[in-house]
Amino acid sequence: MKKMSILRTWLLAGCLAFPLFAGNVIAQDEPAPEPAAAEEAPAEEEAGPVDDYLEMVDGAGAEYAPAFDFFAVSMLWTVIAAALVFIMHLGFATLEAGLTQSKNTVNILFKNVWIISVGLLTYAAIGFNTHYPGSWQIPGWLGIGTPIGDLNADGGDGWGYGGLGLAMTGFGDFIFQAMFAATAATIVSGAVAERIKLSSFMIFSTILVALGYTIAGSWHWGGGWLGSLPGDGFYDFAGSTVVHGFGGAAALACVMLLGPRKGKYVDGGIKPIVGHSKPLAAIGVFLLFFGWFGFNGGSVLSANPGPLGLVFTTTALAAAAGAVTSIFTSIIVLKKPDLSMALNGILAGLVSITAGADSVGVWASVLMGGVGGVIVVFSILFLDKIKIDDPVGAISVHGTCGIWGTVAVGIFGGANLFSQIVGVVAVYVFAFAFAFVLFLILKVTIGVRVSEEEEAEGLDVAEHGAPAYNIT
């Protein structure tokens, strides 16, 4: 009640201030009144917005008053957060394009257009009600859902959908979660860049988002079996494991089946294939950093000011720590300050804090992000050493750091460490197996890799018939 009173006070203050601002605007457009007229007091004051509000609170409309303060603010924040998560897809697109060769830029951008578009449609058709099953075919493990219906059936303007803990409408919940759904396939897109058949990727990403991601997510967020683990169950606030780890594990399966790019590993050595635009890559990472405030902040599921401020702070500090430690690690290990490592360090810090952004302290978030920044450098180098070709470092950023971030909640955030480890193993094994089987079926049927000639020419021309840049 105290929080609601504060919000109502701010609203009243805004209503009181409105006539002052309105008066100033009118005064700029119309001649000033005569002095005598200005001194005359009106015979009777008309009811203003403050009176209307008070009448609603104290009168017959009092039961709907929450829709004008905490509920309304929470719903507004939810859709803003959803828009911020949407911006992350632009970040992924530009990051992937920047870290790959210019001859594959159109292909990268096209795949990202496909992922968000088909992701939204499949999430509405089957994903949402699989992610949050109304009924379980296999209790706690599998609940394939039906298409969404009228998610405002409760009226859409009160507490009927989720109460105080989920202060939003059904459609608000849907659109926020839908923006998450395509992320798993986007992670795979970067890892398999520059040599995958477009048709195969389109089929794979559709099924991965519609079924694979949503089934694994239902185990945690949909009331599935992970909630029954020791302690208070598996804890993953915004998805270090069930979003990022899932995508990283799926990407690893695909890369293992797809093989490395031609010329990447020659005579036992590693030949760098340099991305064509570091500025594009940097823009992508900063867009992802920006969008992550919606990714983590929106996961509060309301505008509750205490958790919201904490989540924003831990998110920012972890990202900064990841950048700093990755920079110094690259200087020590690579003998130079590597920009791509610094950019991936930011993302590593963000993935590392995502599982516990609401449950760890400020300095714990710095430590979690900082460790993530170190881990990502060594993970990228190790995967290259064993000939796992990931052009953008997606497996290391999302997969490796997803493990660390989730387990770290058991160390710094009070979650049960055993439950955290079980949850990580379960989701990663499922994601890897689901992606491996699906990708293998595609490989033996329609094929998953372009020809050597098409790879050498570039997928922009081979798959799309047009280059990204027309430079003469």
N, C-alpha and C positions, 0 to 999 in steps of 0.2 A: 504493500500500500504506500510505503514511503516513496518508492521509485515512481509510482503512478502520480503521486502528489507533486513530485518535482517536475514531471513532464507536463502536468496540467498547468503548473505555475509558469513554465516557459511559454506554453501556448497562450495563456492569458496575457503575458507580457507582450507577445507578438501581436495579439489582437489589439491591445491598447496602443501599440506603436504604429499600427497600420494607418489610422487616420492622420497621424502627423506626417508620414511619408506621402500619403495620398494628397494631403493639403499642399505640400510643397510642389508636387507635380502639377496640380491644378493652378497654383499661383504662377507657374512659369508660362502657362498657356492663356490665362485670362487676366484682364486688368485688375489691379488691386481694388478691393471694395472701398467705398467712401468711409472716412473715419467714423462718421455717425452710425453708419450701418454696421460697421465692425463692432461697435460697442453694444449694439442691441442684443439682448439675450433672447433666444427663442422661447416662445410661450410654453412649449412642451418638447422635451427631448425624445427623439425616436430611439427605439431599441436598436442597439448595435450588435456586432458579432459576439462581444463578451456576454451580453444579456442572453443572446440566443444559446450560447454554449452553457451558461449557468442554468437556463431553463431546461436544457436537455439533461444535464447532470442531476438537477434537483426534481425535475418533473417526471412526466410519463416515459421519457426516453432515456432515463438513467441507466437502464440495463444495457444500452448500447454504447455508453460513454467510453468504455475501453477501446472501441474501434477508432477513437479520435486521439488516443495518446499512445500507450505502449504498443498495442497491436498494430496500429497504422504505421508507426515508426519502424517497427520490426519488419513488417511486410515490405515497406519501402526499401529498407536495407537489404532484404533478401533479393529483390529484383536487381538492385544495384550490384550486389555481389555476383549475381548470375551474369550480368553484363561484363563484369571484370574477368570472370572465368572465361567468357566468350573471347575476350581480347587475348587471352593466353594462346588461343589457336592461331592467331596472327603471329604471336611470338614464336611458337613452334615452327611455323612456316618460314619465317625469315631466318631463324637460327639454322634450320636444316639447309635452306638454300645457300646461306653464307658459308657454311662449312663443307659444302660439296662443290663440284666443278660446275662452271657456268653452263656447260652443255646439257645439264640435267635440271636446270632451274624450273622450267615449265612443268616438268614431271613432278617435282617436289610440291610446287604450288597447287597443281591439279589434285594430287592425292589429299592435300589438306582441305581443299574445297569439298572433296568427296566425303572425307571422314566426318566433318562437322554436320554436313547435310544429311547423310544417311544415318548418322548417329542420332540426331534429333528424331527422325522419323521412326526408326526402329525402337527407340526408347519409348515413344508414345504407343507403338503397335504392340510391343511385348515386354520391353525392358523394365519399365517402371514397376509394373505389377509382378515382375519376376524378382526384381531387386528388393521389393517390399511386398512379399506374397500375402494375399488375402487368405489363401489356403495352401497347404503343403501336400504335394503328392508323396514325397518322402519327408516326413516331419524333421525340420531343422536342417535339411540338406538340399531339397529341391522343391521349388514351387513355381512352375512355369505359369506365367500370368496371362491375362487377357488384355486387349487394348484399353486405354484409359477412357473414361466416360466423363460425366459432369463432376469434376473435382470441386465444384462450388455447390454441391448438393445441400450442404449445411447452411447455405445462404451467403457464404463467402465474406462475411463482414463481422464475424465474432470468433469466439474461442472454440467453436464446435469441431474444427479439424484436428488440432493437436494440443490445445490448451496452452498454458504458460510456457512449457518447455519447447513447444514448436509453434511459436507465435507467427503463423502465416496461414494463407489459404492453401487449399489443395493444389491449385495451379501454381502458386508461388513455390511450393515444395517441388513440384514436377519440373519446372523450368530451371531451378537451381541445380537439381540432381542431373538433369539432362545434359547440362553443360559439362559436367564431370565425365559423363559416360564415354565420350569419344576420345578422351585423353589416352586411354590404354592403347588404342590403335595408332594414335599419333606418335607415341613412343616407339612403336614398332616401325613406323614409316621412316624415321630417321636412321634406325639401325640397319635397315635393308636397302637404303638408298643407293641409286646409281646402277643397279643390276637386276631389279625385280620386274617381272611382267606386270603391267598395269592391270590387266583383267584379273589376274590371280590375286593381286593385292586388294582389289575392290571386293571380290568375293570374301576373301579372308577377313578383312576389316569389318565387313558387315556382320558376319557371324560372330566374330570375337566380341564386338560391342553388344550385340543383341542378346547373346546367351552366355558366353564365357565370363565376361566382366560382371554381369548382373547376378549370375549364380554364385560366384565367389563373394560378391558384395552382400548377398542375402545372408550368408553365414554370419556376418558381423552386424551390418546395419539393418537387416530385415528380420531380426529376431531369431537367427539360426543358431546352430550348435556352438559356435565360438563364444556365445554369451554364457554358456553353462560351464566354462572352464574354471579352475580354481580361482579364488579371490573374487573379484567382481567380473570375471571373464576377460577375454581378450580386449585390449584397449588400443584403438587406432583412431584418434580424433578426426582427422580429415583425410587420411588415406595414404600414409607412407607405404603401407603394405597393400591394402585392398585396391588402391588406384595405381600408385607409382610402381610398387613392387610387382603387381600383377603385369603391368605393361613391360617392365624390365625382363621378367622371367619369360614372357611370351616372345619378346624380341630375341632373347638368347636362343630359344628353340628354332626360330625362323632363320637366324644367321647361321646356325650350325648346319641346317639343311640346305641353305642357299649357297654357302661358300663365299670366299672373299672376292673382292674385285680383282680383275686381271691386272697383273703388275704390282700388286700390293706386297706380296711376299715372294721375293726372287732370290734364288741361290742361298736359301737359309737366312736371308736378311730381310729387314723391313724397309720398304721404300715409301716414304710419305707421299700421299696424294693430297695436295694442298687445296683447301677450299678457296673459292674465287672471290669472296668478299667478307673481309673481317668487319667492316662497318655494318653489313646486314646481320651478321652473327651477333654483334654487340647490341644492335637495336632489338633483335629477337629476345635476348636475355633480359634486357631492361623492361621489355613488355611483359615477359613472364614474371619478373620480380613484381611489377605493378599489379598484374592480375592475381598474383598469389595472395594479396591482401583480401581479395574476394574469395579465393579458394579456401583459405584458412579462416578468415573473418566471417564469411557467410556460414561456416560450419558451426558457429555458435547457435545458429537457428533462431536467433532473435536479436534485438538490439539491446540486450542486457549489458549495460555499460561496463560493469566490472570485468567479465570475461572478454568482452570485445577489445577493451584497451590492452589487456594482457596479451591477447593473441596477436594483435598488431605489433606490439613491442617485441615479443619473442620471435616472431617471424622475421622482422627487420634485422634484429641483432644476429640471429643465426645465419642469415644470408651474408651479412657483412663479415662475420667471423669465417665463414666458408671461403669467401673471396680472399681474405688476408692470408689464411693458412695455405690455401692452394698456391698463391703467389710465391710465398717463401719456400714451399715444398718444391715447386718447379725450378726456382732459382738454385736450390741445393742439388736437386737430382738431375735437372736438365742443363744446369749452368747458364740459365737465362730466364728472364721473366716472361713466361709464355702466356699470351693473351687468351688463347682457347682454353688453357687450363684455368685461368682466372675466371673466365665466364662460366665454365662448368663448375668451378668452386662455388659461385653464387648459387647455382641450381642445386648443388650438393647440400649446401647449408639449408636451403629451403625444403628439400625432400627430407632431410634429417630431422627437422623440427615439426614437420606436418603431423606426425602421430601424437605429439605431446604438447602442441602449442598452447593448449589451455590448462595444462597440468604441471608444467615445470616452471621454475623460477627464472629470473632474468639471466643470472650467470650460468645456470645450467643450460639455457638455450644457447649461450655463447659457446660453451664447451661442446654441446652437441653439434652445432654448425661448424665449429672449428675442426673437430675430428672428422666430420664429413668432408671438409675441404682437403684434408690430408688423404683420406681413404680414396677419394675419387681419382687423384693423380696416380696412385699406385695401381688402382683397379684398371684404369685405361691402359697403362703400360703393360700390366700383366696379361690382359686380354689380347693385346697386340702380340705379345711374346708367344702365346699359344695359338696364334693365327685365327682369332675371332675378330673379324673385320667389322667394326662399328664406326662408320664415318663421323658420327657426331658425339660419340661417347654416351649414348642413351642408356645402354645396359648398365654402365658404371654409375651414372648419375641416379637413375631411377631404381635400378635393381639392387646394386650393392649398397648404396646409401639408404635405400628403403629398409633394408635389413637392419642396418645400424640404428636408424631413427626409431624403429619400432621396438627393438630390444632396449634402447636407451631409456624408453619410458618406464621400463621395469627397474632401471637403475636410479633415475632421477625423478620420475613422476609418480611413484607409488604403486604402479601396476604390478601384478604378479609376474615375476620374471619367467616362470615356467609357462604360464599361459601365453606370454608374448612370443616365446620361442615356438610353441606349438602352433600358434596362429600363423607365424611367418612360414614355417615349414609347410603347413597345409595349403596356404594360398599359393606359394611359389611352386610347389609340386603340381597342384591342379592347373595353374596357369601354363606351366611348361608343357605338361602332358596334353592339355586341350589344344594348345597352339601347335605342338609337334604333330599330333595326329591329323589335325585339320590341314596343316601345311603339307604334310606328307601325302595326303589324299590328292591335294591339288597338284603336287609335284608329279605324281605317277599318272595323273589323268590329263590335265591341260598344260602342265609344266609351270614352273614358277620363275624361270630365269630367261632373260633375253639372250639372243645369240651373241657371239663374240664380236661380230661385225656391228650389231646394233649398240652394244656396250661401248665400243670404240668410237662410233659416230656420235653417241650421246642420245639419251632417251627423249630429249625435246624433239628432235627430228624423227627418230625411229618410231616413237609412240604417238607423237602429237603433230608431226609434220611442220613444226615451226619452232625456231629458236627463241630464247627469251630476250636476247639483245640483238638489235639490228645496228651493228656498228661497222662503218666503212672507213 
